Amino acid sequence: MVNSVRAAVASAVEGRGITRLFSYHIAEQVSQGTLQIVLGQAERTVVPLHLISPQGRLAVPKVRAFVDFAVPRLRAHFSRLANDAAKQQSAIQPRREKVSSD
C-alpha cells in the first residue's frame, strides 16, 4: 500500500502489483511499454477538470490570463493522452488460454 501517485506508478512498474490511476498519471509508462492497461473495459467515464476563480470585482487579471493560457493547452494535452491510451488499449489482445480435456 502506498500513499502517492508516484509511489503507485513506481511499484507497478517494478512489478509489485497493479494500481488504479488516471490515464494521465501513467501515459508515459504506457507509451514506453513499462505498464499496460488491464481491465480497460471496467474504466469509468472521463472525470472533468475544473479551474475555478472568482468573478466580478474579486477577479484577478493574472488568474484570468492563466486560465486563457492553460485551458486550450490542457484540452489538447488530455485529448492526446486519451487518444494514446485508446490506441494502447486497442492494441492489447485478450489472452485465450487453452483448456485441456485430460
C-alpha positions in Angstrom: 0.0 0.0 0.0 1.3 3.4 -0.9 0.1 7.0 -0.4 1.1 8.8 -3.5 0.7 8.6 -7.2 4.4 8.4 -7.8 4.8 5.5 -5.4 1.9 3.7 -7.0 3.4 4.1 -10.5 6.9 3.1 -9.4 5.5 0.0 -7.6 3.5 -1.1 -10.6 6.5 -0.5 -13.0 8.7 -2.7 -10.6 6.1 -5.5 -10.9 4.8 -5.3 -7.3 1.2 -5.4 -8.3 -1.5 -3.4 -10.1 -2.8 0.1 -9.4 -5.8 2.2 -10.4 -4.8 5.6 -11.6 -6.0 8.2 -14.1 -4.7 7.8 -17.6 -2.6 11.0 -17.5 -0.7 9.6 -14.5 0.6 6.6 -16.5 0.5 7.9 -20.0 4.3 8.0 -20.3 4.7 4.5 -18.9 2.0 3.1 -21.2 3.6 4.7 -24.2 7.0 3.3 -23.2 5.6 -0.2 -22.7 6.6 -0.4 -19.0 2.9 -0.5 -17.9 -0.1 -1.8 -19.7 -3.8 -1.2 -19.1 -5.7 -4.2 -17.6 -9.5 -4.3 -17.2 -9.8 -1.4 -19.6 -13.4 -2.3 -20.2 -14.1 -1.5 -16.5 -12.8 2.1 -16.7 -15.1 4.8 -15.6 -16.2 7.7 -17.7 -13.9 10.7 -18.1 -13.7 13.0 -15.0 -13.8 16.7 -15.9 -11.1 19.1 -14.8 -12.3 22.4 -13.4 -10.4 25.7 -13.0 -12.3 27.8 -10.5 -11.8 31.5 -9.8 -13.9 34.4 -8.6 -15.7 36.7 -11.0 -16.6 40.4 -11.0 -14.8 42.7 -8.6 -12.9 39.8 -7.0 -11.4 38.5 -10.3 -7.7 38.7 -10.6 -6.4 39.5 -14.1 -3.4 37.2 -13.6 -5.7 34.3 -12.9 -7.9 35.1 -16.0 -4.7 35.3 -18.1 -3.6 31.9 -16.8 -7.0 30.3 -17.4 -7.0 31.7 -21.0 -3.5 30.3 -21.5 -4.0 26.9 -19.8 -7.4 25.8 -21.0 -6.6 25.2 -24.7 -3.3 23.5 -23.8 -4.8 21.3 -21.1 -7.6 20.3 -23.6 -5.0 19.4 -26.3 -2.8 17.5 -23.8 -5.5 15.5 -22.2 -7.1 14.7 -25.6 -3.7 13.5 -26.8 -3.3 11.3 -23.7 -6.8 9.9 -24.2 -6.1 9.0 -27.8 -2.8 7.4 -26.9 -4.4 5.3 -24.2 -7.2 4.3 -26.6 -4.6 3.2 -29.1 -2.7 1.2 -26.5 -6.0 -0.4 -25.3 -7.0 -1.5 -28.8 -3.5 -3.0 -29.3 -3.9 -5.2 -26.3 -5.5 -8.5 -27.2 -7.1 -10.6 -24.5 -5.3 -13.8 -23.7 -7.1 -17.0 -24.5 -6.0 -20.0 -22.5 -6.4 -23.5 -23.9 -8.3 -25.9 -21.7 -7.1 -29.4 -21.9 -9.5 -32.3 -21.6 -7.5 -34.6 -19.5 
